[in-house]
């Protein structure tokens, strides 16, 4: 029974972490068409924030709660800097944004290596130092925490887009930028705030990732390619499709890793997503406009 339950639960947790990373991409890629390959390094920045917070706050139970908003703000500000200094000159040129952000990604990885050659240790909070019994399988609480965190991020982003005036401005910009500008929407401000939120979500994901797999310079690279594929497979800018795709990729990869090895499982999962996109190039959900609902 464990051979069936364990990959399902572990894959669900992996999918939740992938979802947090993909939510930010669904926002920035869906609205602005920016291919930001440095998004994974914002996830790494969130993990570093978790480490810094633990240096300041003695209690790991408290520090992890403090680290979440700190990581959101720090990663969001990094995203703002990237948008203002590099990406704002490259809108409507996705290939250029791809090449530029690959360079930024490599530079940030080198900065991390210079500062922390062996990575940074993030201690697991005592509240998460345990297991939850699920059909005889001891499910680590840190994975349950990741799923809860992903659900909170998804609910908060969905509420922001659906009920707030800022969310309405985002939807207007996505559906018809020129018309939104004629109605008085400051689309440049919308772009920047969207990039801040999307990058901040990656930082939050980095806090959760640091509790599961530790930190190193390649931490963001582990998630970025699959996160982009999840966004595209779910349907560009479609949150419900992103949720389904992230969970599916996480669970399938976990089962494949149980049958083969982790690296081979990721390659097979990558190939399966590519094959799926050949069949449905517009993803799971197709709409006439790139709405984020």
Secondary structure as UniProt FT lines:
FT   HELIX           2..32
FT   TURN            37..38
FT   HELIX           39..56
FT   HELIX           60..85
FT   HELIX           87..89
FT   TURN            91..92
FT   HELIX           94..115
FT   TURN            117..118
FT   HELIX           126..128
FT   STRAND          131..134
FT   TURN            135..136
FT   STRAND          137..140
FT   HELIX           141..163
FT   HELIX           165..175
FT   HELIX           177..182
FT   TURN            183..184
FT   HELIX           187..213
FT   TURN            217..220
FT   HELIX           221..234
FT   TURN            236..237
FT   HELIX           239..259
FT   HELIX           262..279
FT   TURN            281..282
//
